[in-house]
Amino acid sequence: MTKEHDTMNSQTMDRADGRTAESVLDAYTCPVPHTPQEVSTVRHRALGVLTAWGTPGSAAQEAVLVISEMVTNAVLHALPPAEFRLLHCAEGDHDIIRVEVTDAGAAPVWPGAAAAPDESGRGGVVIDALAIRHGCQSGPSGMTTWWADLPAR
């Protein structure tokens, strides 16, 4: 990981749900190269971050699956630039992992919400099954942030 491309910070005041910096325990951000081959690189980096945060294996693997679906969707269906964020947040007496992918595409409907008859198009179904909650927020500049919250333990 290089400093110019990846950052870990806790400046998260403008996130999709308005979380404050106080509720964010750790954060990781990186740009998403707009090529399908780079999705595996993002997954690998995210797994390293989750491991460093002490996320148990099953929770980390579920988060990586959601990350893969969301990043793939941004690469295949949205316009660049795209950015991936991973947040470890305190929520009451438990921790959650927040996955965010921001891209330059319009987003009124969750991608893949209806199962397609072929091999693709099921990302929304996977995320529905694994996430505590999920959604999207469109910004004034045309950027859209897709987000999903997952159990950290």
Residue pairs with C-beta under 8 A, 6 or more apart in sequence:
1 30
1 45
1 48
5 30
5 31
6 28
6 29
6 30
6 45
7 28
7 29
7 30
8 26
8 27
8 28
8 29
8 49
9 27
9 29
10 21
10 24
10 25
10 26
10 27
11 21
11 27
12 19
12 20
12 21
12 24
12 27
12 87
13 20
13 21
15 85
15 87
15 98
15 100
15 145
15 147
16 100
16 135
16 136
16 137
16 145
16 147
17 147
19 87
19 89
19 98
23 89
23 90
23 91
24 87
24 88
24 89
24 90
25 53
25 88
25 89
25 90
25 95
26 53
26 87
26 88
27 85
27 86
27 87
27 88
28 45
28 46
28 49
28 85
28 86
28 87
29 83
29 84
29 85
29 86
30 42
30 45
30 83
30 84
31 81
31 82
31 83
31 84
32 38
32 42
32 71
32 74
32 75
32 81
32 82
32 83
32 84
32 101
32 103
33 41
34 75
34 80
34 81
34 82
35 75
36 72
36 75
36 76
38 75
39 68
39 71
39 72
39 75
42 67
42 71
42 84
43 64
43 67
43 68
43 71
46 63
46 64
46 67
46 84
46 86
47 60
47 64
49 86
50 59
50 60
50 63
50 64
50 86
50 97
51 60
53 88
53 152
55 63
55 88
55 97
55 152
55 153
56 153
59 97
59 150
59 151
59 152
59 153
62 130
62 150
63 86
63 97
63 99
63 150
65 126
65 130
66 99
66 126
66 127
66 130
66 131
66 148
66 150
67 84
67 86
67 99
69 112
69 123
69 126
69 127
70 99
70 101
70 123
70 127
70 146
70 148
71 82
71 84
71 101
72 123
73 101
73 111
73 112
73 123
73 146
74 82
74 101
74 103
74 105
74 146
75 82
77 105
77 111
78 103
78 104
78 105
78 107
78 144
79 103
79 104
79 105
80 103
80 104
81 103
81 104
82 101
82 102
82 103
82 104
83 101
83 102
83 103
84 99
84 100
84 101
85 98
85 99
85 100
85 101
85 102
86 97
86 98
86 99
86 100
87 97
87 98
87 100
88 95
88 96
88 97
88 98
88 152
89 95
89 96
89 97
89 98
89 149
94 151
94 152
94 153
95 152
95 153
96 132
96 149
96 150
96 151
96 152
97 149
97 150
97 151
97 152
98 147
98 148
98 149
98 150
99 147
99 148
99 149
99 150
100 145
100 146
100 147
101 145
101 146
101 147
102 143
102 144
102 145
102 146
103 143
103 144
103 146
104 142
104 143
104 144
105 144
106 138
106 142
106 144
107 136
107 138
107 144
107 146
110 124
110 127
110 134
110 135
110 136
110 146
111 121
111 123
111 124
111 146
112 120
112 121
112 122
112 123
112 124
112 125
112 126
113 124
113 125
113 128
114 121
114 124
115 121
115 122
115 125
116 122
127 134
127 148
128 134
130 148
130 150
131 148
131 149
131 150
132 149
132 150
132 151
133 148
133 149
134 146
134 147
134 148
134 149
135 146
135 147
136 144
136 145
136 146
136 147
137 144
137 145
137 147
138 144
138 145
139 145
